Amino acid sequence: MNLSLYIAKRYAISFSKNKAINIITGIASVGIIASTMALFVFLSVFSGLKEFTLDFANATDPDYKVETATGKFFTLTPTQEVELRKSGVLTAFSKVVSERVYFVYDEKEIVAEIKGVDSQFAAVTDFNQHLYVGEWLTQHSEEVVVGAEISRKLALGLFDYNHQLEVYVPKPGKGSIENPEDAFNKALLFPSGVYSVNEEMDSKFVFCDLPLAQQLLGLHPQQFTALELKVAPQHSEEEVRKTLQRILGNGIKIKNRAQLNDALYKMLQSENVFIYLFSTLVVILTLFCLAGAIVMIIIDKRENLKTLLHIGLTPKAIRGIFFAQGLLITFFGLGIGMALAILLIVLQQQFSLLMITATLPYPVVFEWNNVWIVVATIVLLGMLSSWIASGTVTKNVLK
């Protein structure tokens, strides 16, 4: 094998007398460099877009969310609250009540989700940092914070005491309704702030004080729809889940950030696979050039191969020469392509060469996982194409 590798090196670095073969080999090398760059850049760009998208999606999500496994509401006892605070796993937790309700403002109507939050909500998420006008609601008041889309659709004004935001919630219970006014719990609300995260979130929530939401939904003070949790970073997910199930029992669902945005994560994973397969197709087409170049070299070196056969090399050893030559060309293209691609990604991260807007650079992320994926893909496909091309060295060729 050492002799085969030595001969392969000589063939790889020396020029053939046939200019066409030199051109084909050069095209194969440039093709591997370009396809390596393309694959790594595509994966890095998608990683950047994925992180950019998830930053928006996760901007208002807690680390974990606890919901009841059956029904809408669950009860949290004072003893359980004390145990959660003493568990050492949580840095903060917020009790939440949410439900879709009917809003009316100055004869304009909308259906959105009212979300009652306690004083710890700001410690669990950074939602109040997304206020772009006004201020966060005051506890034990009728103040609310609305999304930008809701504000736009209702033409809401802040602290407008002439036009109050009315909320209607169907009363729980059974039986016929004689007076329509008795069918709803009603409250008059005062918008104190407007938040802006993304279009979907901005049209979804109206935040209010927790006791107010419980009153509207007819709940007692220990009833909630969810607990939103902020976890100390040194604790693992398994440890968090075991602690919560020990304190709250098995009748709960615990969701992490990925599970809170399950559909988005699945979509991004599917797109990632599609990007990888599309880029790999480009690599496969490029490596056909490599296989063709090796076959052309075999034909060009046919007389030399007969000499090698006569001095004792086996057909297997001769095939090894061209297999090794294909790998050398692959590693050469892979090394240069990776170096150029990494340089391009680092330059974009540091200097924002390509901009989406005047203030927003095109997001890219350098990840070692992408490096290993590209290296593994190029090497495996390079080995396959080299093996196929070297397999054309048969006894008939050597006669």
C-alpha positions in Angstrom: 0.0 0.0 0.0 2.9 2.3 0.6 4.1 1.8 -3.0 0.5 2.5 -4.2 0.3 5.7 -2.2 3.7 6.8 -3.4 2.7 6.3 -7.0 -0.7 8.0 -6.4 1.1 11.1 -5.0 3.3 11.3 -8.1 0.3 11.0 -10.4 -1.6 13.6 -8.3 1.1 16.3 -8.3 2.5 15.7 -11.8 0.9 16.9 -15.0 -0.1 14.6 -17.8 1.1 15.1 -21.3 -2.6 15.1 -22.3 -3.9 18.6 -21.6 -7.5 17.5 -21.6 -6.8 15.2 -18.6 -5.1 18.1 -16.7 -8.1 20.3 -17.4 -10.6 17.6 -16.2 -8.6 16.9 -13.1 -8.4 20.7 -12.4 -12.2 21.0 -12.9 -12.7 18.1 -10.4 -10.5 19.7 -7.8 -12.2 23.1 -8.2 -15.6 21.4 -8.1 -14.8 19.7 -4.8 -13.5 23.0 -3.3 -16.7 24.8 -4.5 -19.1 22.1 -3.4 -17.4 21.9 0.1 -17.7 25.7 0.4 -21.3 25.6 -0.7 -22.3 22.8 1.7 -20.7 24.4 4.7 -22.0 27.9 3.9 -25.5 26.6 3.3 -25.5 24.8 6.7 -24.0 27.8 8.5 -26.5 30.2 6.9 -29.4 27.9 7.8 -28.0 27.6 11.4 -28.0 31.4 11.6 -31.5 31.7 10.2 -32.7 29.0 12.6 -31.1 30.7 15.6 -32.6 34.1 14.4 -36.1 32.5 14.2 -35.9 30.8 17.5 -34.7 33.9 19.2 -38.0 35.5 18.2 -40.0 32.4 19.1 -38.2 31.9 22.5 -38.1 35.6 23.4 -41.1 35.3 25.6 -41.0 31.6 26.5 -40.0 30.3 29.9 -37.4 27.5 30.4 -40.2 25.1 31.3 -44.0 25.2 31.4 -46.1 23.0 33.6 -49.7 22.2 32.6 -52.3 19.8 33.8 -52.5 16.5 31.9 -56.3 16.5 32.0 -58.7 19.4 31.7 -57.7 23.1 31.7 -56.9 24.0 35.3 -55.1 22.5 38.2 -54.7 23.4 41.9 -51.4 24.5 43.5 -51.5 24.2 47.2 -49.5 26.5 49.6 -47.4 23.5 50.6 -46.5 22.8 47.0 -45.5 26.4 46.5 -43.2 26.3 49.5 -41.6 23.1 48.2 -41.0 24.6 44.8 -39.3 27.6 46.3 -37.1 25.4 48.5 -36.3 22.8 45.8 -33.1 24.6 44.7 -33.8 23.8 41.1 -35.9 26.9 40.2 -34.7 30.5 40.4 -38.3 31.7 39.9 -41.7 30.5 38.9 -44.9 32.4 37.8 -48.5 31.3 38.2 -50.5 31.9 35.1 -54.2 31.8 34.0 -55.1 32.1 30.3 -58.1 31.7 28.2 -59.5 33.0 24.9 -62.1 35.7 25.5 -64.0 38.5 23.7 -62.8 42.1 23.7 -64.7 45.2 22.7 -63.3 48.7 22.4 -65.1 51.7 20.9 -67.5 49.4 19.0 -64.6 47.4 17.6 -64.4 43.6 18.5 -61.7 41.0 18.6 -61.1 37.6 20.1 -57.8 37.1 21.8 -56.2 35.3 24.8 -56.3 37.0 28.2 -53.3 36.0 30.3 -53.3 36.7 34.0 -49.8 36.8 35.5 -48.4 37.4 38.9 -45.5 39.6 40.1 -42.9 36.9 39.3 -43.7 36.8 35.6 -41.0 39.4 34.8 -38.4 37.3 36.6 -39.3 34.2 34.5 -39.5 35.8 31.1 -38.3 39.1 29.6 -41.7 39.9 28.1 -41.8 43.3 29.8 -38.6 44.2 28.0 -40.5 44.0 24.7 -42.7 47.0 25.6 -42.3 49.6 22.9 -44.7 52.1 24.4 -46.2 52.6 27.8 -45.4 50.6 30.9 -45.9 47.2 32.4 -49.2 46.6 34.3 -49.5 47.3 38.0 -50.4 44.5 40.3 -53.9 44.5 41.8 -55.3 46.8 39.1 -57.4 46.7 36.0 -54.4 47.7 33.8 -53.5 45.5 30.8 -50.7 45.3 28.3 -51.8 44.4 24.7 -50.0 43.3 21.6 -49.2 45.7 18.8 -51.5 43.9 16.4 -54.4 43.9 18.8 -53.7 47.6 19.5 -53.7 48.4 15.8 -56.9 46.4 15.0 -58.8 48.1 17.9 -57.1 51.5 17.5 -56.4 51.4 21.2 -55.1 54.4 23.1 -53.2 54.1 26.3 -54.8 55.5 29.5 -57.8 56.5 27.5 -60.5 56.8 30.2 -63.1 57.9 27.7 -63.0 54.6 25.9 -62.5 51.6 28.1 -61.5 48.1 26.9 -64.3 45.7 27.7 -63.7 42.0 28.2 -66.5 39.3 28.2 -65.9 35.8 29.4 -68.7 33.1 29.3 -69.7 32.1 32.8 -69.1 28.4 33.7 -72.1 26.3 34.4 -75.1 24.6 32.9 -78.8 25.4 32.1 -80.7 27.9 30.0 -79.8 31.6 29.9 -82.8 33.9 30.5 -80.8 37.2 30.5 -77.9 37.4 28.0 -76.1 39.8 30.4 -76.0 37.1 33.0 -74.2 34.7 30.7 -70.9 36.6 30.8 -68.4 37.8 33.4 -67.4 41.4 32.4 -64.7 43.8 33.3 -63.5 47.2 32.2 -59.8 47.3 31.5 -57.3 50.2 31.1 -54.4 49.6 28.6 -51.1 50.8 30.1 -48.7 49.5 27.6 -48.2 47.9 24.1 -45.6 45.1 23.5 -44.1 44.0 20.2 -42.4 40.6 19.6 -43.6 39.2 16.3 -46.8 39.3 14.4 -48.2 36.1 15.7 -47.4 36.9 19.4 -48.6 40.5 19.0 -52.1 39.4 18.0 -52.4 36.7 20.6 -52.1 38.0 24.2 -53.6 40.6 26.5 -51.8 40.6 29.8 -53.6 41.4 33.1 -53.2 40.9 36.8 -53.6 37.2 37.9 -56.5 37.7 40.4 -58.5 39.6 37.8 -58.1 36.7 35.3 -59.1 34.2 38.0 -62.2 36.3 38.8 -63.3 36.5 35.2 -62.9 32.8 34.7 -64.6 31.9 38.0 -61.5 30.3 39.6 -60.5 30.2 43.2 -57.1 31.7 44.2 -55.2 28.3 44.0 -56.4 27.4 40.5 -54.2 28.1 37.5 -53.8 27.0 33.9 -50.0 26.8 34.0 -46.8 27.4 35.9 -44.0 29.0 34.0 -40.5 28.3 35.3 -37.0 29.7 35.2 -34.4 27.0 36.0 -30.9 27.4 37.4 -28.5 26.6 34.5 -26.5 23.9 36.4 -29.5 21.6 36.7 -30.2 19.1 33.9 -33.7 18.6 32.3 -34.0 15.1 33.9 -33.3 16.6 37.4 -35.9 19.3 36.8 -38.6 16.8 35.6 -38.0 14.5 38.6 -38.2 17.4 41.1 -41.4 18.7 39.6 -43.1 15.3 39.4 -42.1 14.6 43.0 -43.7 17.9 44.2 -46.7 18.2 41.9 -47.4 14.6 41.2 -47.8 12.7 37.9 -50.9 14.5 36.7 -48.9 17.2 34.9 -47.3 17.8 31.6 -43.8 19.4 31.6 -42.7 21.1 28.4 -39.3 22.6 27.6 -38.7 25.4 25.1 -38.5 23.0 22.1 -41.8 21.4 23.0 -43.5 24.8 23.5 -42.6 25.5 19.9 -42.9 21.9 18.6 -44.3 22.7 15.2 -41.7 25.4 14.6 -38.8 23.1 15.6 -40.1 20.3 13.4 -40.4 22.6 10.4 -36.9 23.9 11.0 -35.5 20.4 11.3 -37.3 19.4 8.0 -35.9 22.4 6.2 -32.4 21.6 7.6 -32.6 18.1 6.2 -33.8 19.5 2.8 -31.0 21.9 2.7 -28.5 19.2 3.5 -29.9 16.8 0.8 -30.0 19.5 -1.8 -26.4 20.5 -1.1 -25.3 16.9 -1.1 -26.8 16.4 -4.5 -24.5 19.2 -5.7 -21.5 17.4 -4.1 -22.5 14.1 -5.8 -22.6 15.8 -9.2 -19.2 17.3 -8.6 -17.7 14.0 -7.6 -18.8 12.5 -10.9 -16.2 14.7 -12.3 -13.7 13.2 -10.0 -14.6 9.7 -11.0 -14.4 10.7 -14.7 -11.0 12.3 -14.1 -9.6 9.1 -12.5 -11.0 7.0 -15.4 -9.3 9.3 -17.9 -6.0 9.1 -15.9 -6.3 5.2 -16.0 -6.6 5.3 -19.7 -3.8 7.7 -20.1 -1.5 5.6 -17.9 -2.4 2.3 -19.4 1.1 1.5 -20.7 2.7 2.4 -17.3 0.2 0.2 -15.6 1.2 -2.8 -17.8 4.8 -2.1 -16.7 3.8 -2.1 -13.0 1.9 -5.4 -13.6 5.0 -7.0 -15.1 7.3 -6.0 -12.3 5.0 -7.7 -9.8 2.1 -5.4 -8.7 -1.2 -7.1 -8.5 -4.3 -5.7 -10.1 -5.6 -5.0 -6.6 -2.5 -2.9 -5.8 -2.9 -1.0 -9.1 -6.5 -0.2 -8.2 -5.3 1.0 -4.9 -3.1 3.6 -6.7 -6.1 5.3 -8.3 -8.3 4.9 -5.2 -5.6 6.7 -3.2 -5.2 9.3 -5.9 -9.0 10.0 -5.7 -8.8 10.4 -2.0 -5.8 12.7 -2.3 -7.7 15.0 -4.7 -10.8 14.8 -2.4 -8.8 15.8 0.7 -7.0 18.5 -1.2 -10.4 20.0 -2.3 -11.9 19.4 1.1 -9.1 21.2 3.0 -9.0 24.3 0.8 -12.9 24.4 0.5 -13.3 24.2 4.3 -10.6 26.8 5.0 -12.2 29.3 2.5 -15.8 28.6 3.8 -14.8 29.0 7.5 -13.0 32.2 6.6 -16.1 33.5 4.8 -18.4 32.7 7.7 -16.0 34.2 10.3 -15.7 37.4 8.2 -19.5 37.7 8.0 -19.9 37.2 11.8 -17.2 39.8 12.6 -17.7 42.4 9.8 -21.2 41.9 8.6 -20.3 41.8 4.9 -23.8 41.0 3.7 -26.7 42.9 5.2 -30.5 42.2 5.1 -31.3 45.8 6.1 -29.1 48.8 7.0 -29.0 47.6 10.6 -29.5 43.8 10.3 -26.6 41.6 9.1 -27.4 38.3 7.4 -27.4 35.8 10.3 -24.7 33.0 10.1 -23.5 30.7 12.8 -20.2 28.7 12.9 -20.9 25.3 14.4 -18.5 22.4 14.8 -21.3 20.0 14.0 -21.6 21.5 10.5 -17.8 21.0 10.1 -18.0 17.3 10.9 -21.1 16.9 8.7 -19.3 18.4 5.7 -16.1 16.5 6.3 -18.0 13.2 6.7 -20.1 13.8 3.6 -17.2 14.8 1.3 -14.9 12.0 2.5 -17.6 9.3 2.2 -18.7 10.4 -1.2 -15.1 10.9 -2.3 -14.3 7.4 -1.2 -17.3 6.0 -3.1 -16.5 7.8 -6.3 -12.8 6.8 -6.1 -13.7 3.2 -5.4 -16.1 3.1 -8.4 -13.5 4.8 -10.7 -10.6 2.6 -9.6 -12.8 -0.5 -10.2 -12.4 0.1 -13.9 -8.8 -1.2 -13.6 -9.5 -4.8 -14.8 -7.4 -7.5 -16.5 -8.8 -6.4 -19.8 -7.5 -2.9 -19.3 -4.0 -4.3 -18.3 -3.7 -6.6 -21.4 
